[in-house]
């Protein structure tokens, strides 16, 4: 990366809270460490996608993480259906932690999700966070309610647009 825009600082209890430039972000997770740039390139090649720069920088500085204590809500409001989800885990690359890898989950759900997409996290509502490189105005970050936990979800619609960029996605998170 040319320059890391994400910085982390430690909150009480060892929880990482991110900063974007000088702006404090409110995603509170126990970080999985750091992803290697070569591993990010291999992930992009494997799933035929090009990850956004801000998301790649998040992987390099955090490599995902978990909300182990559930002390933090990590909530996001899905505006189009007036529902709230809560981030449990942001997946990483080669974390060595069971059920915490982008490749594992994306491969498992590959036939169920959009082409040129990856699963980047999950929620306590048992759904997934997804990045879709659609190549059009639909590209971005989504909530994928694969278990139909939300009242609005059904066989015709269970993916909800959250944001165009990872930075915008991070701005949606409340604690």
Secondary structure, 3 states (H helix, E strand, C coil): CCCCCEEEEEEHHHEEEEEECCEEEEEEEEECCCCCHHHHHHHHHHCCCCCCHHHHHHHHHCCCEECCCCCCCCEEEEHHHCEEEEEEEECECCCCCCCCEHHHHHHHHCCCCCCCEEEEEEECCCCEEEEECCCCCCCEEEEECCCCCCCCCCCCCCEEEEECCHHHHHHHCEC
